[in-house]
Amino acid sequence: MTTAETVLAPARARTAADSATVRRRQGFQHGGWFVAPFLLLFALFVIWPLLRGVYLSLTDANITGADESFIGLDNYREALKDPLMWDALGHSAYFTLLVVPCITVLAFLLAMLAHHIERGKWLWRLCFFVPFLLPSTVAGNLWQWLFNPGTGMINYVFGIDTPWLTDKSYAMLAIVLETLWWTAGFSFLLYLAALQSIPAHLYEAAKLDGAGAWHRAVHITLPMLRNITGLVVALQVLASLQVFDQAVVMMDFGPGPENSTRTFVQYTLEEGFTSYRVGYASAISVIFFVIIAAVALARMWLLRNRTEEATR
């Protein structure tokens, strides 16, 4: 390299860097106009309600909005000592512990069946996914009728006389069964798409090596579905913690026998729209938001660590 080239090289590098910076700025300016409508709606319907809710949680606001005064952290102190709030949180957590593993396994088995069956694949897939398309009120009312001790089919088919919706020992289980039937189709679809993306040559090579169906499932299928399983579990945990529709509809908009099915979201609405304590309802909503955010961040942290370990 000549002396002139040595002198001009840094200047050319700076010029190229400056040009790239200008192009990025221009791209951001043009792209910003396309993103602006979404950002405006996001700020209007997400950010502003969130900030407003945090502010209301620091007041003694009622549903009318009159005589609102700032009380600091009093609502949070009351919430942390409120046994009804902890009971509602416990019910949501119990529901989540029952639903998440069951729906993950069920969706996987249904996807395996729909993937490997030879005849009528479209019919099986349609039957497994259609319940997810039903509105929550339709699914809830349908299963409320099925669980009815007098006219429902559940007790009649199995020859039992279980008070599903009037006994606290069975009420939450009834909601869990309805939720499995109603929402498994979404996770089933995720698993089915993941199964179809697994390269066929992996199974062919395993067959040539003498691996049976069980070994192929354990050593090929399950490892290849690890990421989608993590996604299914994360989505189901977040959705189950926010359970509301099916519990309210199946229990005729009540908290269930001996308050055994009152969920956290339901208790929040009762405090805000039945007891008219908007400030207190906002406080427990913020607490619930923190819990949901912690679960989501924990999932992201575990996924990042797993990805880093896999790339080492």
Backbone bond lengths (Angstrom), bond angles and torsions (degrees), N, CA, C in turn:
res aa  C-N    CA-C-N  psi(-1)  N-CA   C-N-CA  omega(-1)  CA-C   N-CA-C  phi
1 M - - - 1.457 - - 1.524 109.30 -
2 T 1.364 116.55 133.53 1.451 120.67 -178.88 1.523 110.35 -77.48
3 T 1.342 114.22 170.85 1.472 119.31 -179.87 1.523 110.97 -64.79
4 A 1.339 116.91 -39.29 1.469 120.43 -179.87 1.527 111.11 -64.32
5 E 1.342 116.11 -41.05 1.462 119.49 179.02 1.516 110.87 -66.38
6 T 1.350 115.84 -36.01 1.460 119.44 178.89 1.525 110.75 -65.33
7 V 1.298 117.37 -35.88 1.458 121.41 -179.91 1.523 111.48 -74.71
8 L 1.348 115.64 -38.83 1.467 119.38 -175.95 1.525 113.67 -79.93
9 A 1.331 118.55 -20.32 1.475 120.90 -176.15 1.523 112.73 -59.51
10 P 1.357 120.01 -48.93 1.472 118.81 178.52 1.523 112.67 -61.26
11 A 1.356 116.51 -36.35 1.458 119.70 179.80 1.519 110.37 -66.11
12 R 1.340 117.62 -40.39 1.466 120.94 177.69 1.529 110.84 -64.83
13 A 1.324 116.22 -39.25 1.466 119.94 178.86 1.521 111.04 -63.75
14 R 1.373 115.53 -41.70 1.464 118.66 178.48 1.518 111.06 -65.69
15 T 1.340 115.89 -39.05 1.466 119.64 179.31 1.530 110.91 -63.61
16 A 1.342 116.41 -42.80 1.468 120.11 178.87 1.523 110.87 -64.44
17 A 1.351 116.39 -41.02 1.474 119.79 178.99 1.520 110.81 -64.87
18 D 1.348 116.10 -41.07 1.458 119.67 178.16 1.528 111.12 -63.77
19 S 1.330 116.96 -40.10 1.464 120.17 179.21 1.529 111.07 -64.67
20 A 1.334 115.93 -40.35 1.471 119.37 178.38 1.519 110.81 -64.75
21 T 1.327 116.65 -39.27 1.468 120.29 178.44 1.517 111.08 -64.07
22 V 1.332 116.45 -41.50 1.458 120.49 178.48 1.514 110.58 -63.48
23 R 1.351 116.92 -42.22 1.465 119.82 179.80 1.527 111.09 -63.85
24 R 1.351 116.46 -39.84 1.461 119.23 178.59 1.525 110.89 -64.47
25 R 1.310 117.14 -41.93 1.462 120.59 178.52 1.515 111.63 -63.39
26 Q 1.334 116.03 -41.87 1.458 119.45 178.81 1.530 110.89 -65.32
27 G 1.343 115.14 -41.32 1.460 118.29 177.84 1.514 112.02 -63.36
28 F 1.331 116.62 -39.63 1.462 120.39 178.43 1.524 110.84 -65.64
29 Q 1.333 116.46 -40.10 1.458 119.61 -179.72 1.520 111.21 -64.79
30 H 1.329 116.77 -43.77 1.466 119.52 -179.98 1.526 110.60 -71.29
31 G 1.340 117.47 -43.41 1.462 120.60 -179.66 1.509 112.75 -67.93
32 G 1.334 116.93 -27.76 1.450 120.07 -179.33 1.512 113.11 -61.05
33 W 1.350 116.57 -32.71 1.468 119.72 178.76 1.525 111.26 -67.52
34 F 1.336 117.24 -31.58 1.460 120.08 178.32 1.528 111.24 -75.09
35 V 1.314 116.66 -32.76 1.461 121.06 -177.58 1.528 111.66 -83.34
36 A 1.333 116.42 -22.96 1.466 121.05 -173.25 1.528 113.80 -55.39
37 P 1.352 120.71 -43.68 1.480 118.36 179.43 1.524 112.87 -60.09
38 F 1.336 116.25 -41.74 1.460 119.02 178.72 1.523 111.01 -64.71
39 L 1.337 116.48 -44.52 1.462 119.55 -179.92 1.521 111.19 -62.43
40 L 1.320 116.49 -37.08 1.466 119.81 178.29 1.526 111.06 -64.01
41 L 1.324 116.69 -47.80 1.468 120.37 179.01 1.525 111.18 -65.76
42 F 1.333 116.90 -38.15 1.466 120.53 179.09 1.524 110.55 -63.44
43 A 1.321 115.85 -43.14 1.462 119.13 178.15 1.519 112.03 -66.63
44 L 1.341 116.13 -36.84 1.459 120.43 -176.54 1.523 112.63 -73.05
45 F 1.335 116.91 -39.54 1.459 120.45 -172.83 1.521 114.18 -106.24
46 V 1.330 118.75 -7.02 1.469 120.90 179.43 1.534 111.27 -122.83
47 I 1.329 115.68 -58.49 1.459 119.00 -175.06 1.522 111.50 -66.20
48 W 1.330 117.34 -48.40 1.463 120.09 -178.65 1.529 112.42 -64.03
49 P 1.344 120.69 -46.73 1.469 118.61 175.73 1.516 113.17 -60.18
50 L 1.333 117.12 -35.14 1.464 119.91 178.67 1.521 110.92 -65.07
51 L 1.324 116.19 -47.68 1.463 119.52 178.93 1.523 111.21 -65.32
52 R 1.326 116.85 -38.73 1.460 120.73 178.14 1.531 110.76 -64.46
53 G 1.326 116.22 -39.49 1.453 119.83 178.06 1.518 112.47 -64.74
54 V 1.322 116.40 -39.89 1.468 119.90 177.52 1.525 110.26 -63.48
55 Y 1.321 116.24 -41.09 1.467 118.87 178.24 1.525 111.25 -64.63
56 L 1.345 116.80 -45.70 1.460 119.69 -179.67 1.526 111.87 -62.06
57 S 1.331 116.74 -30.31 1.462 119.54 179.79 1.525 111.80 -66.60
58 L 1.313 116.95 -15.67 1.461 121.32 179.04 1.528 111.65 -99.25
59 T 1.333 116.61 10.64 1.462 121.33 -179.45 1.525 109.71 -126.54
60 D 1.325 115.63 173.67 1.467 120.96 174.91 1.527 110.13 -104.63
61 A 1.331 116.08 38.25 1.465 121.79 -175.64 1.522 111.06 -61.73
62 N 1.334 115.30 143.74 1.459 121.44 173.10 1.511 108.80 -111.86
63 I 1.312 116.27 179.75 1.462 120.19 -172.99 1.520 112.58 -68.31
64 T 1.315 118.49 -21.77 1.462 120.96 178.91 1.519 112.60 -81.70
65 G 1.321 117.33 -19.31 1.452 121.10 -178.12 1.507 114.37 81.00
66 A 1.322 118.11 2.87 1.468 121.36 -179.02 1.526 110.69 -92.18
67 D 1.338 115.52 153.29 1.470 122.61 177.05 1.526 111.91 54.35
68 E 1.310 115.20 45.46 1.463 121.13 179.46 1.517 109.72 -86.71
69 S 1.327 117.12 129.74 1.465 121.05 -179.55 1.522 110.11 -136.43
70 F 1.313 115.04 152.54 1.459 121.70 -178.41 1.533 109.41 -80.57
71 I 1.362 115.75 127.01 1.474 119.72 -178.71 1.525 112.16 -124.49
72 G 1.314 117.36 8.22 1.455 120.24 176.50 1.520 112.76 70.00
73 L 1.321 116.12 -132.49 1.459 122.33 -174.71 1.523 113.19 -94.88
74 D 1.312 117.62 16.60 1.467 120.38 -177.62 1.527 111.72 -61.18
75 N 1.328 117.12 -39.63 1.462 119.49 179.11 1.526 111.57 -63.00
76 Y 1.314 117.07 -39.53 1.461 120.47 179.34 1.527 111.05 -67.81
77 R 1.313 116.47 -39.69 1.472 119.27 177.45 1.528 110.44 -62.49
78 E 1.331 116.24 -41.94 1.457 119.72 178.95 1.528 110.85 -66.19
79 A 1.327 116.81 -39.91 1.459 120.35 -178.62 1.524 111.75 -63.25
80 L 1.326 116.17 -41.89 1.464 119.61 -178.79 1.526 112.19 -66.67
81 K 1.336 116.88 -19.08 1.464 120.89 178.10 1.530 112.24 -104.45
82 D 1.323 117.02 5.57 1.459 121.52 -175.33 1.531 110.01 -87.12
83 P 1.337 119.47 110.75 1.470 120.47 -179.49 1.518 113.07 -65.49
84 L 1.343 117.72 -30.76 1.458 120.33 179.13 1.524 111.31 -66.53
85 M 1.329 116.85 -37.25 1.451 119.62 177.87 1.524 110.90 -65.43
86 W 1.325 116.62 -43.16 1.464 120.00 179.94 1.526 111.20 -67.65
87 D 1.334 117.13 -35.34 1.461 119.84 175.75 1.526 110.59 -63.58
88 A 1.340 116.18 -44.02 1.457 119.98 179.13 1.528 111.34 -63.30
89 L 1.318 116.41 -40.88 1.466 120.04 177.15 1.522 110.41 -64.65
90 G 1.323 116.41 -39.41 1.459 119.81 177.20 1.521 112.43 -63.09
91 H 1.331 117.44 -39.39 1.457 120.56 177.65 1.529 111.03 -64.23
92 S 1.333 116.97 -42.13 1.466 120.13 177.84 1.525 111.29 -64.14
93 A 1.343 116.37 -41.14 1.457 120.20 178.78 1.528 111.30 -66.57
94 Y 1.330 116.90 -41.04 1.468 121.30 178.34 1.527 110.66 -63.04
95 F 1.325 116.33 -43.03 1.461 120.96 176.48 1.524 110.59 -60.01
96 T 1.327 116.73 -42.69 1.464 121.27 179.99 1.519 111.55 -63.63
97 L 1.335 117.03 -43.06 1.465 120.78 179.93 1.520 111.90 -64.01
98 L 1.326 117.03 -30.82 1.458 119.79 178.57 1.527 111.69 -80.01
99 V 1.314 117.37 -41.01 1.458 121.25 -170.79 1.527 112.25 -77.99
100 V 1.329 117.40 -46.69 1.468 120.36 -169.32 1.525 112.81 -58.78
101 P 1.347 120.61 -54.11 1.472 117.94 179.96 1.523 112.87 -64.96
102 C 1.333 116.57 -37.39 1.468 119.16 -178.81 1.518 111.58 -66.08
103 I 1.313 116.65 -44.26 1.464 119.32 -176.81 1.524 110.84 -72.34
104 T 1.331 118.10 -30.34 1.464 120.68 177.28 1.521 110.64 -66.63
105 V 1.325 116.60 -47.42 1.467 120.72 179.41 1.517 110.85 -66.14
106 L 1.339 116.85 -44.24 1.460 120.29 -178.85 1.525 111.51 -62.38
107 A 1.315 117.04 -45.21 1.467 120.26 179.91 1.525 111.09 -62.87
108 F 1.320 116.93 -39.48 1.473 120.52 178.43 1.522 111.03 -63.92
109 L 1.321 117.50 -45.74 1.468 120.76 -179.33 1.530 111.26 -65.05
110 L 1.316 117.04 -40.64 1.466 119.87 177.96 1.525 110.98 -64.96
111 A 1.323 116.41 -39.61 1.460 119.64 178.52 1.523 111.36 -65.79
112 M 1.326 116.95 -40.14 1.467 120.43 177.43 1.526 110.13 -62.44
113 L 1.330 116.29 -42.02 1.463 119.98 179.17 1.526 111.15 -64.08
114 A 1.322 117.04 -48.23 1.463 120.43 -178.47 1.523 112.12 -67.32
115 H 1.338 116.80 -26.82 1.467 120.54 -177.80 1.526 111.59 -78.62
116 H 1.317 116.95 -35.99 1.466 120.08 -173.44 1.519 113.64 -98.75
117 I 1.316 118.63 -15.03 1.459 119.70 179.45 1.526 109.43 -67.90
118 E 1.317 116.55 143.21 1.454 120.87 -173.05 1.525 112.56 -93.03
119 R 1.310 117.59 -40.32 1.461 120.50 -174.33 1.525 110.83 -107.81
120 G 1.320 115.95 138.07 1.460 121.23 176.31 1.516 114.08 69.03
121 K 1.334 117.01 37.13 1.466 119.26 -178.62 1.527 111.56 -58.70
122 W 1.322 116.31 -43.18 1.468 119.88 -176.81 1.524 111.08 -62.55
123 L 1.340 116.42 -35.60 1.461 119.81 -178.68 1.524 110.58 -69.13
124 W 1.319 117.18 -43.18 1.460 120.29 178.47 1.524 110.99 -62.45
125 R 1.307 116.14 -45.47 1.463 119.98 -179.66 1.530 111.13 -62.93
126 L 1.316 116.40 -40.33 1.461 120.48 178.37 1.528 110.95 -63.77
127 C 1.318 116.94 -45.02 1.468 120.67 -178.90 1.526 111.80 -63.81
128 F 1.316 116.93 -37.57 1.468 120.06 -178.40 1.519 112.33 -74.44
129 F 1.335 117.06 -29.30 1.462 119.66 -173.87 1.526 113.37 -96.46
130 V 1.326 118.65 -27.67 1.466 121.60 -173.98 1.524 113.71 -56.19
131 P 1.341 121.31 -41.18 1.475 118.80 -179.84 1.522 113.84 -56.01
132 F 1.317 117.52 -30.30 1.465 120.69 -179.83 1.526 111.49 -66.33
133 L 1.319 117.12 -23.04 1.463 120.80 -178.79 1.521 112.78 -81.04
134 L 1.332 117.43 -12.19 1.457 120.19 -178.71 1.524 110.68 -73.36
135 P 1.328 118.24 143.68 1.472 120.33 172.45 1.525 110.32 -62.88
136 S 1.309 115.32 153.27 1.460 120.31 -177.09 1.520 111.80 -60.74
137 T 1.330 117.27 -36.48 1.466 119.95 -179.28 1.529 111.31 -67.38
138 V 1.329 117.00 -37.77 1.461 120.41 179.09 1.527 110.00 -66.30
139 A 1.331 116.37 -47.44 1.465 119.89 179.52 1.524 111.04 -62.60
140 G 1.335 117.20 -42.38 1.456 120.73 -179.83 1.510 112.55 -64.31
141 N 1.331 117.76 -45.12 1.460 121.41 179.25 1.526 111.87 -66.23
142 L 1.331 116.23 -36.35 1.461 119.88 178.20 1.519 111.08 -62.17
143 W 1.320 116.93 -48.15 1.461 120.14 -178.41 1.522 111.63 -75.34
144 Q 1.302 117.94 -25.22 1.464 119.36 172.84 1.519 110.09 -62.52
145 W 1.329 115.63 -40.09 1.465 119.54 176.63 1.529 110.88 -68.52
146 L 1.344 117.77 -41.18 1.464 120.40 -179.61 1.525 111.75 -62.35
147 F 1.345 116.66 -33.87 1.462 120.74 -178.41 1.533 112.63 -87.45
148 N 1.313 117.68 -3.04 1.462 119.69 -179.12 1.523 110.00 -62.30
149 P 1.350 118.49 125.75 1.469 120.25 -175.78 1.523 113.47 -61.51
150 G 1.340 117.43 -31.01 1.454 119.31 -175.39 1.510 114.27 -88.75
151 T 1.335 117.36 -44.91 1.461 121.17 -173.46 1.525 113.69 -114.29
152 G 1.321 118.54 -6.82 1.452 121.11 -176.28 1.518 113.26 -75.16
153 M 1.338 115.01 158.93 1.463 120.84 -176.91 1.522 113.70 -86.31
154 I 1.341 118.16 -22.57 1.464 120.08 -174.46 1.525 110.34 -61.64
155 N 1.307 117.29 -54.43 1.460 120.36 -179.37 1.527 111.46 -65.75
156 Y 1.339 116.80 -35.57 1.469 120.40 -178.16 1.526 111.16 -67.51
157 V 1.335 116.76 -45.23 1.465 120.31 -176.75 1.526 111.12 -66.56
158 F 1.335 116.68 -41.96 1.462 119.98 -176.47 1.530 113.14 -92.55
159 G 1.315 116.80 0.37 1.447 120.04 176.74 1.517 114.19 64.29
160 I 1.337 117.06 40.00 1.458 122.11 -178.32 1.525 108.91 -123.21
161 D 1.286 115.51 171.36 1.466 120.86 179.31 1.526 108.89 -134.73
162 T 1.319 116.03 59.87 1.462 122.12 -175.47 1.525 110.47 -91.58
163 P 1.322 118.56 126.79 1.478 121.38 176.83 1.527 110.67 -79.92
164 W 1.314 116.51 77.16 1.454 121.63 -171.01 1.530 112.62 -57.43
165 L 1.306 117.52 -47.01 1.463 121.30 -170.23 1.519 113.80 -98.22
166 T 1.326 117.38 -1.52 1.469 120.10 -178.27 1.517 113.24 -118.55
167 D 1.310 117.77 0.04 1.465 122.25 179.20 1.523 108.12 -118.18
168 K 1.315 117.06 129.04 1.465 120.35 -176.74 1.525 112.44 -64.63
169 S 1.321 117.38 -20.51 1.463 120.37 179.63 1.524 111.84 -74.08
170 Y 1.334 117.58 -21.35 1.463 120.91 -175.87 1.524 113.14 -118.02
171 A 1.316 118.45 -14.10 1.459 120.88 -172.38 1.529 111.76 -61.46
172 M 1.323 117.03 -49.17 1.459 119.30 -179.50 1.520 111.42 -66.76
173 L 1.325 117.16 -35.44 1.461 120.22 177.20 1.519 110.72 -62.46
174 A 1.332 117.13 -38.16 1.462 120.50 177.76 1.529 110.70 -62.44
175 I 1.311 116.89 -41.67 1.467 120.35 178.72 1.525 110.66 -65.81
176 V 1.326 116.77 -37.48 1.461 120.93 178.64 1.530 110.43 -63.40
177 L 1.335 117.37 -45.72 1.465 120.86 179.86 1.521 111.25 -61.90
178 E 1.325 116.76 -41.37 1.465 120.07 177.37 1.520 110.99 -63.85
179 T 1.316 117.01 -39.96 1.462 120.84 -178.92 1.521 111.45 -67.31
180 L 1.331 117.40 -38.46 1.467 120.70 178.07 1.524 110.20 -61.36
181 W 1.322 116.56 -45.58 1.462 119.73 -179.55 1.528 111.55 -67.24
182 W 1.319 115.81 -37.70 1.462 120.13 -173.08 1.526 112.97 -78.63
183 T 1.322 118.83 -39.83 1.467 120.93 -170.07 1.523 114.89 -108.34
184 A 1.323 119.05 -5.92 1.469 119.76 -177.85 1.520 112.00 -63.40
185 G 1.337 117.78 -24.28 1.455 120.60 -176.93 1.513 113.92 -61.06
186 F 1.331 116.94 -33.11 1.469 119.09 -179.97 1.518 110.95 -67.46
187 S 1.331 117.10 -49.50 1.469 120.33 178.14 1.521 110.78 -65.37
188 F 1.325 117.08 -34.90 1.466 121.01 175.91 1.521 111.03 -58.09
189 L 1.327 116.76 -42.62 1.456 120.75 -179.32 1.532 110.99 -65.72
190 L 1.318 117.89 -39.21 1.463 121.00 177.49 1.517 110.96 -63.38
191 Y 1.323 116.31 -45.50 1.464 119.98 178.87 1.525 111.67 -64.16
192 L 1.317 116.62 -40.48 1.464 119.91 -178.90 1.525 110.96 -63.23
193 A 1.328 116.65 -43.01 1.464 119.98 177.70 1.527 110.90 -63.36
194 A 1.327 116.95 -38.94 1.463 120.13 179.29 1.524 111.28 -67.91
195 L 1.327 117.42 -39.43 1.467 120.56 178.50 1.519 111.17 -62.64
196 Q 1.323 117.10 -39.15 1.459 120.56 -179.02 1.521 112.63 -70.63
197 S 1.332 117.13 -17.09 1.466 120.51 -179.76 1.526 112.80 -91.19
198 I 1.331 118.25 -5.39 1.467 120.44 178.58 1.531 108.63 -74.62
199 P 1.326 118.52 126.78 1.470 120.76 -178.58 1.524 111.91 -59.10
200 A 1.313 116.97 133.44 1.466 121.25 -177.87 1.520 111.90 -68.41
201 H 1.322 117.68 -26.77 1.468 119.11 -176.42 1.526 112.08 -66.46
202 L 1.335 117.66 -22.34 1.462 119.48 176.69 1.529 110.81 -65.53
203 Y 1.326 116.13 -42.78 1.468 119.76 177.75 1.524 111.13 -68.60
204 E 1.326 116.53 -38.09 1.461 119.82 179.75 1.522 111.16 -64.54
205 A 1.326 116.45 -41.39 1.464 119.53 177.82 1.524 111.17 -65.60
206 A 1.333 116.25 -38.88 1.465 119.96 179.00 1.526 110.66 -65.26
207 K 1.325 117.90 -39.04 1.458 120.90 177.60 1.519 111.08 -63.29
208 L 1.324 116.44 -40.96 1.462 119.81 178.70 1.522 111.26 -63.66
209 D 1.321 116.46 -30.86 1.463 120.41 177.95 1.521 112.71 -82.59
210 G 1.328 117.28 0.32 1.455 120.94 176.77 1.516 115.16 89.13
211 A 1.330 118.50 13.74 1.462 121.07 -179.71 1.532 109.98 -76.44
212 G 1.322 115.09 133.37 1.457 120.23 178.23 1.515 111.93 -82.20
213 A 1.333 115.94 -178.53 1.460 120.92 -177.54 1.521 111.41 -61.94
214 W 1.332 116.84 -39.91 1.460 120.39 -179.12 1.524 111.35 -64.90
215 H 1.348 116.71 -45.23 1.461 120.45 179.93 1.526 111.38 -66.63
216 R 1.330 117.52 -35.07 1.468 119.72 177.53 1.521 110.57 -66.51
217 A 1.323 116.35 -38.82 1.461 119.48 179.45 1.518 111.68 -67.51
218 V 1.337 116.53 -41.18 1.466 120.70 -176.10 1.516 111.85 -75.10
219 H 1.327 117.33 -40.99 1.466 120.79 -172.16 1.525 114.35 -98.30
220 I 1.329 117.99 -9.91 1.466 119.95 178.56 1.531 110.56 -122.36
221 T 1.325 116.28 -57.47 1.466 119.57 -172.99 1.525 112.20 -64.03
222 L 1.322 116.91 -54.12 1.466 119.60 -176.88 1.529 112.96 -62.01
223 P 1.339 119.62 -45.63 1.478 117.80 177.01 1.524 113.48 -62.05
224 M 1.332 117.24 -36.41 1.456 119.75 179.80 1.523 112.32 -71.21
225 L 1.329 116.73 -20.26 1.466 121.09 -179.74 1.522 112.13 -99.32
226 R 1.325 118.03 10.88 1.461 120.57 -175.99 1.522 111.80 -59.42
227 N 1.329 116.79 -45.99 1.464 119.42 -177.57 1.524 112.15 -66.65
228 I 1.327 116.67 -41.62 1.458 119.33 -179.11 1.524 110.57 -69.43
229 T 1.328 117.03 -31.20 1.458 119.72 176.03 1.527 110.38 -66.13
230 G 1.324 116.16 -41.98 1.462 119.44 175.93 1.514 112.18 -60.78
231 L 1.330 116.29 -39.19 1.471 120.12 178.06 1.524 110.83 -66.15
232 V 1.324 116.83 -44.54 1.463 120.73 -179.93 1.521 110.61 -61.25
233 V 1.323 116.81 -45.19 1.465 120.58 -179.53 1.522 110.57 -62.64
234 A 1.329 116.56 -45.03 1.467 119.86 -179.20 1.519 111.41 -62.18
235 L 1.329 117.33 -46.35 1.464 120.44 -179.42 1.526 111.45 -64.72
236 Q 1.320 116.30 -39.69 1.462 119.21 -178.99 1.525 111.57 -70.21
237 V 1.320 117.89 -35.86 1.462 120.25 177.36 1.520 110.47 -63.14
238 L 1.327 116.24 -47.35 1.463 119.69 -179.65 1.530 111.80 -64.63
239 A 1.325 117.05 -39.61 1.462 120.21 179.76 1.524 111.39 -71.09
240 S 1.329 117.29 -39.51 1.467 120.18 -176.65 1.519 111.54 -70.64
241 L 1.312 117.40 -35.88 1.462 118.98 177.32 1.530 111.44 -62.79
242 Q 1.314 116.46 -26.30 1.467 120.83 -179.64 1.532 112.44 -97.91
243 V 1.324 117.55 21.38 1.458 121.13 -177.76 1.526 110.07 -57.59
244 F 1.318 114.75 135.01 1.464 119.85 -179.46 1.526 111.82 -153.37
245 D 1.327 117.16 -56.21 1.465 121.63 -169.06 1.521 112.40 -56.29
246 Q 1.342 115.79 -56.84 1.456 118.66 -173.41 1.524 112.33 -65.80
247 A 1.337 116.22 -35.05 1.463 119.17 179.25 1.520 110.96 -66.28
248 V 1.316 116.93 -42.04 1.462 121.02 -178.24 1.527 111.12 -70.18
249 V 1.330 117.38 -44.17 1.456 120.46 -177.08 1.525 111.17 -67.01
250 M 1.328 117.15 -45.79 1.462 120.01 -176.50 1.526 111.82 -69.04
251 M 1.320 118.12 -25.79 1.463 121.18 179.76 1.527 111.96 -100.87
252 D 1.344 116.34 20.78 1.460 121.52 177.61 1.527 112.03 54.48
253 F 1.340 115.21 44.48 1.459 123.37 175.01 1.535 112.39 64.33
254 G 1.300 116.17 24.20 1.457 120.88 176.18 1.518 111.54 -114.53
255 P 1.330 117.77 177.85 1.464 121.56 -179.00 1.518 113.84 -85.23
256 G 1.328 117.27 7.06 1.455 119.77 179.30 1.518 112.10 84.90
257 P 1.336 116.88 173.12 1.473 120.10 179.76 1.527 111.33 -62.15
258 E 1.331 115.70 123.16 1.466 122.58 -179.27 1.533 111.78 54.97
259 N 1.331 115.61 35.72 1.478 122.82 177.66 1.526 112.47 59.46
260 S 1.325 117.24 26.82 1.462 120.99 -173.01 1.524 113.58 -77.14
261 T 1.329 118.77 -14.57 1.463 120.68 -179.50 1.524 112.70 -118.46
262 R 1.319 117.30 11.75 1.465 119.58 177.57 1.530 109.06 -70.65
263 T 1.320 116.65 116.23 1.454 121.73 -179.06 1.528 110.44 -92.96
264 F 1.318 115.48 172.41 1.459 120.07 -176.98 1.524 111.15 -63.74
265 V 1.318 116.89 -43.55 1.467 120.05 179.78 1.522 110.35 -64.27
266 Q 1.307 116.87 -40.85 1.460 120.35 179.08 1.528 111.14 -63.46
267 Y 1.323 116.59 -42.38 1.464 119.55 179.38 1.526 110.80 -64.48
268 T 1.321 116.99 -37.51 1.458 120.67 177.34 1.524 111.23 -61.21
269 L 1.323 116.76 -45.16 1.464 120.28 179.20 1.528 111.59 -66.51
270 E 1.308 116.88 -36.82 1.467 119.49 177.62 1.526 111.04 -62.63
271 E 1.326 116.77 -42.48 1.461 119.80 179.47 1.526 111.44 -67.10
272 G 1.325 116.53 -36.92 1.451 119.28 -176.62 1.511 114.63 -80.57
273 F 1.366 117.19 -39.97 1.461 120.29 -171.31 1.519 113.77 -113.36
274 T 1.316 117.70 -8.38 1.465 120.37 174.23 1.516 111.13 -106.88
275 S 1.330 115.63 -46.90 1.468 119.97 176.43 1.524 112.04 -87.69
276 Y 1.332 117.06 -8.35 1.473 123.49 177.36 1.523 112.94 63.48
277 R 1.329 118.05 22.27 1.466 121.57 179.16 1.534 108.61 -96.93
278 V 1.308 116.18 79.77 1.453 121.33 -176.02 1.526 110.90 -65.87
279 G 1.316 117.80 -39.10 1.458 120.65 179.78 1.511 111.90 -62.58
280 Y 1.330 116.39 -45.88 1.460 119.96 179.55 1.524 111.21 -67.61
281 A 1.336 117.23 -40.66 1.461 120.63 177.30 1.527 110.92 -61.98
282 S 1.326 117.23 -37.23 1.460 120.41 177.17 1.516 110.99 -65.59
283 A 1.324 117.30 -37.04 1.468 120.74 179.99 1.522 111.16 -64.40
284 I 1.338 117.23 -47.08 1.458 118.29 -179.83 1.534 110.90 -71.09
285 S 1.341 117.10 -25.31 1.462 119.55 173.59 1.518 110.90 -66.39
286 V 1.323 116.80 -40.59 1.462 120.64 177.57 1.523 110.17 -64.28
287 I 1.320 116.66 -41.38 1.470 119.95 176.84 1.526 110.67 -59.74
288 F 1.318 115.91 -43.71 1.465 119.76 179.32 1.524 111.16 -66.21
289 F 1.328 116.58 -37.58 1.465 120.21 176.80 1.526 110.70 -61.20
290 V 1.313 117.09 -41.21 1.467 120.94 178.75 1.533 110.16 -63.15
291 I 1.328 117.28 -40.45 1.468 120.56 179.09 1.527 110.57 -64.29
292 I 1.335 116.65 -46.64 1.467 120.50 179.56 1.528 110.55 -62.13
293 A 1.334 116.78 -43.08 1.458 120.19 179.08 1.515 111.31 -63.19
294 A 1.328 117.64 -38.75 1.466 121.11 178.74 1.524 110.75 -63.66
295 V 1.323 116.83 -40.72 1.468 120.07 178.32 1.527 110.19 -64.70
296 A 1.323 117.52 -43.07 1.463 120.92 -179.98 1.524 111.33 -65.07
297 L 1.325 116.88 -42.10 1.469 120.12 179.21 1.522 111.48 -67.18
298 A 1.331 116.89 -36.63 1.461 119.74 176.87 1.516 110.53 -63.25
299 R 1.324 116.52 -40.55 1.460 120.60 177.15 1.525 110.73 -62.51
300 M 1.324 118.25 -44.16 1.456 121.41 179.07 1.520 110.96 -63.37
301 W 1.322 117.13 -39.53 1.466 120.82 -179.98 1.521 110.92 -65.67
302 L 1.324 117.69 -43.37 1.460 120.92 178.59 1.524 110.93 -64.72
303 L 1.323 116.79 -40.72 1.458 120.22 179.41 1.521 111.07 -64.99
304 R 1.334 117.09 -40.64 1.465 119.79 179.39 1.516 110.85 -64.80
305 N 1.333 117.11 -43.78 1.467 119.71 179.26 1.517 111.32 -63.98
306 R 1.327 116.37 -39.20 1.469 118.89 179.01 1.516 110.80 -65.97
307 T 1.335 116.38 -38.83 1.469 119.80 178.83 1.525 110.87 -65.80
308 E 1.339 116.90 -41.49 1.458 119.60 178.77 1.518 112.03 -64.20
309 E 1.322 116.73 -38.46 1.463 120.01 178.72 1.521 110.94 -67.15
310 A 1.339 116.02 -36.91 1.453 119.87 -179.30 1.534 112.67 -69.25
311 T 1.333 117.03 -27.85 1.466 121.01 -178.14 1.524 113.23 -88.19
312 R 1.325 116.57 -7.59 1.473 118.56 179.84 1.511 111.57 -74.27
